[in-house]
Amino acid sequence: MAMDWTPQVETLCAQLTEHYVFPEVGVEIAEILRKRLAAGAYAGISGDEELAYDLQTRDRATIVGERTKGGANPGGRYYVGPHLKSAVPSGRAVNPVRNDNWEGVGVAPDIEATAEEAFGRAYGLALWHVLTLGEDGARRAVAAEAREALAALQ
């Protein structure tokens, strides 16, 4: 079984921690993203960005939308005075494909679109992809639904 992995360097502990994602988790992740997109809540940083970055670096997704905020490295906020907090990183995410991360620069989309139009653009691309899979057998009904949904988008 193939695994995708993104090691995370824990600087405070000076050890390498590897995080793995198994393929069957992909269906659950897609459902979570669908719910978040439908709720208009996909504006987060860190974990949201890591998912997009990891899928993009492995050519497993086409990212549609705006550049993300650029929060890659885990950490916390600590009081340094009675009215002042400081953000202190406690680790560094390292992508094994590019040997870097998105800290401070964000994840650049494959297809730029405003936040308002991103879902419609991505949905349209997904429907076109369905049509490229053919129409033999059971796919005939799915292709018909995709054509109908595309027509409704235009």
C-alpha positions in Angstrom: 0.0 0.0 0.0 1.5 3.4 -1.0 1.8 6.1 1.6 2.3 9.8 1.4 4.4 11.4 4.1 5.4 14.7 5.4 8.0 14.7 8.1 7.9 17.4 10.7 11.0 18.5 12.5 10.3 19.1 16.2 13.0 21.7 17.0 12.4 21.7 20.8 12.8 18.0 21.0 15.5 17.8 18.3 13.8 14.7 16.8 12.2 13.9 13.5 8.5 12.9 13.6 7.0 11.4 10.4 3.3 11.7 9.7 1.7 9.3 7.2 -1.5 9.5 5.2 -3.0 6.2 3.9 -4.9 6.2 0.6 -8.2 5.2 2.1 -8.2 8.4 4.2 -8.5 10.4 0.9 -12.3 9.8 0.8 -12.7 11.1 4.3 -10.6 14.1 3.6 -12.6 14.9 0.4 -15.8 14.8 2.4 -14.4 17.2 5.1 -13.2 19.6 2.4 -16.6 19.5 0.7 -18.4 20.4 3.9 -15.9 23.2 4.7 -16.1 24.6 1.2 -19.9 24.5 1.3 -19.8 26.3 4.6 -17.4 28.9 3.2 -14.9 28.0 5.9 -11.8 27.2 3.9 -9.8 30.2 5.0 -7.6 28.5 7.5 -3.9 28.2 7.8 -1.4 25.5 8.7 -3.2 22.1 8.4 -5.4 23.3 5.6 -2.4 24.6 3.8 -0.4 21.4 4.4 -3.1 19.3 2.8 -3.2 21.5 -0.3 0.6 21.7 -0.5 1.1 17.9 -0.1 -1.5 17.0 -2.6 -0.1 19.6 -5.1 3.5 18.4 -4.7 2.4 14.9 -5.5 0.3 15.9 -8.5 -2.8 14.5 -6.8 -4.9 17.6 -6.9 -5.3 20.8 -8.8 -5.5 23.7 -6.4 -8.0 26.4 -7.4 -8.3 29.8 -5.6 -6.1 32.4 -4.0 -2.6 32.0 -2.5 -2.9 30.9 1.1 -1.6 32.8 4.1 1.6 30.9 4.7 1.5 29.4 8.2 3.5 26.2 8.0 5.5 25.9 11.2 3.8 24.7 14.4 4.1 26.7 17.5 2.3 28.6 20.2 1.8 32.1 21.6 3.4 33.0 24.9 3.2 36.1 27.1 6.4 38.1 27.2 4.9 40.9 29.2 1.5 41.7 30.8 0.1 43.1 27.5 2.3 41.4 24.9 2.3 37.9 23.3 4.9 36.4 21.0 4.4 33.7 18.4 7.2 31.1 19.0 7.7 28.2 16.5 8.3 24.8 18.0 8.9 22.9 14.8 9.2 23.0 11.0 7.2 21.1 8.4 9.4 19.7 5.6 7.9 18.4 2.4 9.9 15.5 1.2 9.2 16.2 -2.5 10.4 19.9 -2.5 12.4 19.8 0.8 10.8 23.0 1.8 7.5 24.4 3.1 5.0 27.2 2.6 5.9 29.3 5.7 5.6 33.0 4.9 4.9 32.5 1.2 1.7 30.5 1.2 0.6 27.8 -1.3 0.3 29.1 -4.8 -2.8 27.8 -6.6 -2.5 25.9 -9.9 -5.5 28.0 -11.2 -5.9 31.5 -9.7 -9.5 32.5 -8.9 -11.1 34.8 -6.3 -12.4 33.2 -3.2 -16.0 33.8 -4.5 -15.4 32.0 -7.8 -13.0 29.2 -6.7 -15.7 26.6 -5.8 -17.5 27.0 -9.1 -14.3 26.8 -11.1 -13.1 23.7 -9.2 -16.5 22.1 -9.5 -16.6 22.7 -13.2 -13.1 21.2 -13.6 -14.2 18.1 -11.7 -17.3 17.7 -13.9 -15.1 18.0 -17.1 -12.8 15.4 -15.6 -15.8 13.0 -15.1 -16.6 13.4 -18.8 -13.0 12.4 -19.8 -13.4 9.0 -18.1 -15.8 7.8 -20.8 -19.4 6.7 -20.9 -19.3 3.0 -21.1 -21.7 0.9 -18.9 -22.5 2.4 -15.6 -20.5 5.6 -16.4 -23.3 6.6 -18.9 -25.6 7.8 -16.1 -22.7 9.6 -14.3 -21.6 11.3 -17.5 -25.2 12.5 -18.1 -25.4 14.0 -14.6 -22.0 15.7 -15.2 -23.3 17.2 -18.5 -26.5 18.4 -16.8 -24.5 20.0 -13.9 -22.1 21.7 -16.3 -25.0 23.2 -18.2 -26.4 24.5 -14.9 -23.1 26.2 -14.2 -23.1 28.2 -17.4 
